[in-house]
Amino acid sequence: MTVIEMSGVTKEYGPVHALDGVDLRVERGEIVALLGPNGAGKTTTFELLLALARPTRGRVEVLGGPPSAARGRVGAMLQSAGLPEQVTVRELVRLIGRSYPRAVPVDEVLERVHLDGRAGRSVTTLSGGERQRLLLALALIGEPELLLLDEPTAAMDVVSRRSFWAQARTAVGHGATVLFATHDMTEAETVADRILVIARGRLLADGTPTELVGDDDLEEVFLALTEELSTAHPEGAVR
Ligand SMILES: Nc1ncnc2c1ncn2[C@@H]1O[C@H](COP(=O)(O)OP(=O)(O)OP(=O)(O)O)[C@@H](O)[C@H]1O
């Protein structure tokens, strides 16, 4: 089953083409990395998939229909996510869980992200990595069929990063599909079944880590692809 389908998608903000004719598909159960430099269009892709923005042109489908109809079946961690103060971890997870028809029990979701020992703590006292795991718990609480993670491990050390992906994999074991954005080549290569390289709003490559890298190094492949685009289109995504 196709979980994400984008065809001919362009998103313009005035003269800026945040996305420029993007075609992509993600199938059920895949873990897909979206790799791209700053301003490539990664966050814009998530915003379109979450119905937080509409494409200027083209078609976006999530779980077989318009993104707005899929909202309750999608869990997300966005870079812009803020957390309220004055609440405990347990209170916040319980509160968000109430908006889903089939929420995972609070203690179970906290255990899944290894925050069971922090349930009674105020969210303001969490470390950067714990905060990210709390955001993952909030993304998982509705037992989503699709997880959209925008640079979810940006603030994490190696140990937290590994444990984070172990949790995300458990979620996939429950049937979910994952699309995540990252700047980290090693993370893309080790975590993802498939890597999409995006720059200046265009999809430059789509393949398994082995298909993309071969005997080369992913960083070299990535730099070659993005430099090729800069040479071909020095004006960038601004028209
Ligand atoms: N609301 C907006 N108004 C105007 N321009 C925007 C808006 N949102 C995004 N853009 C522009 O669209 C382009 C793509 O931005 P986007 O945030 O999708 O990139 P990104 O790949 O997520 O970057 P980063 O890795 O830095 O987070 C950038 O040039 C950005 O400045």
The ligand as a Tripos MOL2 file, in Angstrom:
@<TRIPOS>MOLECULE
LIG
   31    33     1     0     0
SMALL
NO_CHARGES

@<TRIPOS>ATOM
      1 N1          6.6690   30.2710    5.2710 N.pl3     1 LIG1
      2 C1          7.6590   30.5410    4.4360 C.ar      1 LIG1
      3 N2          7.7550   31.7520    3.8330 N.ar      1 LIG1
      4 C2          8.7540   32.0420    2.9510 C.ar      1 LIG1
      5 N3          9.7240   31.1620    2.6210 N.ar      1 LIG1
      6 C3          9.6930   29.9520    3.1970 C.ar      1 LIG1
      7 C4          8.6640   29.5790    4.1280 C.ar      1 LIG1
      8 N4          8.9020   28.2960    4.5240 N.ar      1 LIG1
      9 C5         10.0210   27.9080    3.8670 C.ar      1 LIG1
     10 N5         10.4910   28.8920    3.0750 N.ar      1 LIG1
     11 C6         11.6840   28.8400    2.2050 C.3       1 LIG1
     12 O1         11.5940   27.6330    1.4360 O.3       1 LIG1
     13 C7         12.8660   27.0140    1.3060 C.3       1 LIG1
     14 C8         12.8130   25.6030    1.8760 C.3       1 LIG1
     15 O2         12.7060   25.6840    3.3010 O.3       1 LIG1
     16 P1         12.5630   24.4010    4.2430 P.3       1 LIG1
     17 O3         12.3200   24.9130    5.6400 O.co2     1 LIG1
     18 O4         11.5670   23.4790    3.6750 O.co2     1 LIG1
     19 O5         14.0300   23.7750    4.1310 O.3       1 LIG1
     20 P2         14.7250   22.6050    4.9850 P.3       1 LIG1
     21 O6         15.2530   21.6210    4.0060 O.co2     1 LIG1
     22 O7         13.7900   22.0860    6.0240 O.co2     1 LIG1
     23 O8         15.9520   23.3920    5.6520 O.3       1 LIG1
     24 P3         16.7700   23.1660    7.0580 P.3       1 LIG1
     25 O9         17.6500   21.9720    6.8530 O.co2     1 LIG1
     26 O10        17.5440   24.4360    7.1700 O.co2     1 LIG1
     27 O11        15.7550   22.9850    8.1640 O.co2     1 LIG1
     28 C9         13.8690   27.9250    2.0230 C.3       1 LIG1
     29 O12        14.4320   28.7820    1.0490 O.3       1 LIG1
     30 C10        12.9860   28.7110    3.0020 C.3       1 LIG1
     31 O13        13.5380   29.9650    3.2920 O.3       1 LIG1
@<TRIPOS>BOND
     1     1     2 1
     2     2     3 ar
     3     2     7 ar
     4     3     4 ar
     5     4     5 ar
     6     5     6 ar
     7     6     7 ar
     8     6    10 ar
     9     7     8 ar
    10     8     9 ar
    11     9    10 ar
    12    10    11 1
    13    11    12 1
    14    11    30 1
    15    12    13 1
    16    13    14 1
    17    13    28 1
    18    14    15 1
    19    15    16 1
    20    16    17 2
    21    16    18 1
    22    16    19 1
    23    19    20 1
    24    20    21 2
    25    20    22 1
    26    20    23 1
    27    23    24 1
    28    24    25 2
    29    24    26 1
    30    24    27 1
    31    28    29 1
    32    28    30 1
    33    30    31 1
@<TRIPOS>SUBSTRUCTURE
     1 LIG1         1 GROUP 0 **** ****
